[in-house]
Structure formats: structure tokens, C-alpha cells
């Protein structure tokens, strides 16, 4: 049960889809080939970045989640996980690890994109747009697709 709640909070199904889209963008982009560990670091880093954004989304929106039928059983709403300083520390720590991993294994551009993906979803979508505009879904979709666009547009190189 705890594993299911962790998977839910970090939105790992969505994170895996985002990481796969980054790898798809990498596969179709021209340029030098990456080593196996670099490809793994890219996938793990993007997954960690997406997971941190997903967890922040659920942490920040627990008030809205409580009133929506689809989300009222999420762990922060139903009391399985209690809000407090632990969760923001985990979320920020996970994002910092993602940025450090992608920066070390690949380059600063990839690290920046890993950060910006989480920032756009966590701050622009969750905090700013979702409560103000129906355009939030467009921004959310762009965030999910952006790793593929970025990898295809700028081949990762050292």
C-alpha cells in the first residue's frame, strides 16, 4: 500500500512517459552517440525531475484535490501522508539530484532543461495557471512533450 501511495505522489507513470519521450527525441536526433550510462542518466534524471514536479503538484494542490472526485483519495488529501517540512525537502532534493545527475553525465543545457521542465509544471502550471486559466492544460501538455522536442532540437553533446 505504501508503494502505491509513493507511486501516486510522484506520478511515476507520467514521469516514465516523459522520460521515454526524452529518449525518443534522443533517438531521432542527429549527432554524436551517447554512452549507455549517459542514456541511463538522461532517463533517470528526467524521471526524477518529473517525479519532483508531480509530488510538488500534489503537495501544493491538496486543497483542490480534496474537492474533486478524481483526486480526493490522493495521499495528501486522505491523510496517508501529512504535509510538513519533510515533503518540500524531499521534492527539492530530488530535483537538485536530477539537475546534478544530468549536468554531470551530459551537460549544463540538459540540466537546465530538466530544471525548467519541473519549474514549468510545478510553478507555471500548478501554482499560476491552473487556478487562473483554462490554458493550464495546454501548458501541462507542452511540459510533457518538451523533453522530446528539446532532445530532437539540440543533440546532447559534451
Residue, then its C-alpha position, 0 to 999 in steps of 0.5 A: x500500500x505504501x508503494x502505491x501511495x509513493x507511486x501516486x505522489x510522484x506520478x511515476x507513470x507520467x514521469x516514465x512517459x516523459x522520460x521515454x519521450x526524452x529518449x525518443x527525441x534522443x533517438x531521432x536526433x542527429x549527432x554524436x552517440x551517447x554512452x549507455x550510462x549517459x542514456x541511463x542518466x538522461x532517463x533517470x534524471x528526467x524521471x526524477x525531475x518529473x517525479x519532483x514536479x508531480x509530488x510538488x503538484x500534489x503537495x501544493x494542490x491538496x486543497x483542490x484535490x480534496x474537492x474533486x472526485x478524481x483526486x480526493x483519495x490522493x495521499x495528501x488529501x486522505x491523510x496517508x501522508x501529512x504535509x510538513x517540512x519533510x515533503x518540500x525537502x524531499x521534492x527539492x532534493x530530488x530535483x537538485x539530484x536530477x539537475x546534478x545527475x544530468x549536468x554531470x553525465x551530459x551537460x549544463x543545457x540538459x540540466x537546465x532543461x530538466x530544471x525548467x521542465x519541473x519549474x514549468x509544471x510545478x510553478x507555471x502550471x500548478x501554482x499560476x495557471x491552473x487556478x487562473x486559466x483554462x490554458x493550464x492544460x495546454x501548458x501541462x501538455x507542452x511540459x510533457x512533450x518538451x523533453x522530446x522536442x528539446x532532445x530532437x532540437x539540440x543533440x546532447x553533446x559534451 
